[in-house]
Amino acid sequence: MTTEQHYYHGTGRRKSSVAQVRIMRGSGTVVVNGKPLEEAVPMKYLQEQVLAPFRVTDGHSRFNAMVKVAGGGVASQAGAMSHGMARALLAADETYRPQLRKAGLLTRDSRVKERRKAGLKKARKAKQYTKR
């Protein structure tokens, strides 16, 4: 007789990063792209951001997470992972919604880099104007 592990899925996005998160009942290990969280996300404050949904719901020791993340930089990937974990926790237990909502973890941060326009140096920066 096989004991099948049940996964809960969540997708998180931030800037140009996309994270696919699968959580399951377990001891609290987080694996990101096949590496432990400490190796994949070296900065402590970003590790705390990734684990924020677990901290808010007291679920850190109850769930394991497997994350596939691509695109963007380390900071935006951490934001995408946090968003994906919050959505996966919501799939696991709908009663977490008020806690996650209050902490702002379910809101998709839609701010992305503005594209560069023709005739300008950056998105909005123009050449210096000379009067004479």
Wavefront OBJ file of the C-alpha trace (Angstrom):
o trace
v 0.000 0.000 0.000
v 1.453 3.371 -1.032
v 1.035 6.551 0.974
v 0.497 9.278 -1.607
v 1.639 12.785 -0.698
v -0.916 15.501 -1.519
v 0.452 18.685 -3.095
v -1.055 22.167 -3.044
v -0.073 24.439 -5.913
v 0.409 28.194 -6.102
v 1.892 30.495 -8.715
v 3.526 33.747 -7.701
v 4.741 36.641 -9.827
v 6.806 39.759 -9.172
v 8.380 42.026 -11.832
v 9.569 39.515 -14.462
v 9.940 36.554 -12.063
v 7.540 33.627 -11.996
v 7.531 31.021 -9.209
v 5.695 27.698 -9.272
v 5.221 26.500 -5.700
v 4.148 23.048 -4.480
v 3.639 22.586 -0.753
v 2.904 19.371 1.083
v 2.656 18.276 4.703
v 6.120 17.875 6.165
v 8.843 19.190 8.453
v 9.442 22.670 7.008
v 12.146 22.231 4.365
v 12.137 24.591 1.377
v 13.846 23.558 -1.870
v 14.325 26.164 -4.613
v 15.351 24.918 -8.082
v 16.833 21.777 -6.494
v 18.862 23.679 -3.857
v 18.090 24.442 -0.207
v 16.631 27.915 0.409
v 19.817 29.184 2.139
v 21.871 28.338 -0.952
v 19.398 29.627 -3.551
v 18.614 32.886 -1.689
v 21.796 33.955 0.138
v 20.489 37.156 1.802
v 18.842 36.671 5.204
v 16.187 39.382 4.715
v 15.093 37.790 1.429
v 14.902 34.362 3.102
v 12.593 35.921 5.699
v 10.486 37.436 2.904
v 10.159 34.022 1.237
v 9.115 32.359 4.514
v 6.712 35.175 5.543
v 3.537 33.252 4.539
v 4.587 30.332 6.767
v 5.448 32.679 9.637
v 2.084 34.490 9.420
v 0.109 31.218 9.427
v 2.386 29.329 11.865
v 2.861 26.728 9.139
v 6.671 26.654 8.878
v 7.063 23.338 10.660
v 3.931 21.810 9.077
v 4.714 22.193 5.342
v 7.556 21.409 2.948
v 7.849 23.531 -0.191
v 9.282 22.757 -3.610
v 9.750 25.869 -5.734
v 10.637 26.361 -9.397
v 11.476 30.001 -10.069
v 12.719 31.727 -13.230
v 13.305 35.238 -14.527
v 14.281 38.487 -12.849
v 16.799 38.950 -10.069
v 17.138 37.471 -6.596
v 14.890 40.087 -4.935
v 12.023 39.756 -7.422
v 12.331 35.958 -7.277
v 11.963 36.138 -3.488
v 8.802 38.228 -3.917
v 7.419 35.757 -6.463
v 8.155 32.806 -4.152
v 6.438 34.533 -1.231
v 3.357 35.265 -3.366
v 3.264 31.676 -4.656
v 3.594 30.187 -1.163
v 0.763 32.361 0.122
v -1.488 31.184 -2.713
v -0.504 27.542 -2.148
v -1.270 27.862 1.580
v -4.657 29.269 0.617
v -5.276 26.190 -1.552
v -4.313 23.991 1.411
v -6.542 25.776 3.934
v -8.990 28.585 3.096
v -9.078 29.727 6.755
v -5.623 31.326 6.278
v -7.100 34.022 3.984
v -7.637 36.786 6.632
v -4.099 36.401 8.043
v -2.450 36.361 4.619
v -4.599 39.249 3.371
v -3.821 41.375 6.464
v -0.077 40.786 5.969
v -0.426 41.827 2.295
v 0.883 38.507 0.990
v -1.966 37.744 -1.413
v -1.688 41.016 -3.338
v 0.188 40.741 -6.624
v 2.676 43.625 -6.799
v 2.081 44.747 -10.391
v 4.956 47.240 -10.589
v 7.286 46.394 -13.462
v 10.076 48.322 -15.174
v 8.705 50.814 -17.699
v 9.877 50.329 -21.256
v 12.324 52.721 -22.906
v 10.790 55.128 -25.417
v 12.374 56.198 -28.712
v 14.155 59.550 -28.550
v 14.760 59.300 -24.795
v 17.739 58.008 -22.814
v 15.610 55.908 -20.428
v 11.858 55.432 -19.940
v 11.350 59.119 -19.076
v 14.798 60.720 -19.004
v 15.334 63.071 -21.938
v 18.463 64.767 -23.264
v 19.390 67.940 -21.394
v 17.694 70.972 -22.911
v 20.010 73.809 -24.011
v 18.486 77.239 -24.479
v 21.459 78.814 -26.343
l 1 2 3 4 5 6 7 8 9 10 11 12 13 14 15 16 17 18 19 20 21 22 23 24 25 26 27 28 29 30 31 32 33 34 35 36 37 38 39 40 41 42 43 44 45 46 47 48 49 50 51 52 53 54 55 56 57 58 59 60 61 62 63 64 65 66 67 68 69 70 71 72 73 74 75 76 77 78 79 80 81 82 83 84 85 86 87 88 89 90 91 92 93 94 95 96 97 98 99 100 101 102 103 104 105 106 107 108 109 110 111 112 113 114 115 116 117 118 119 120 121 122 123 124 125 126 127 128 129 130 131 132
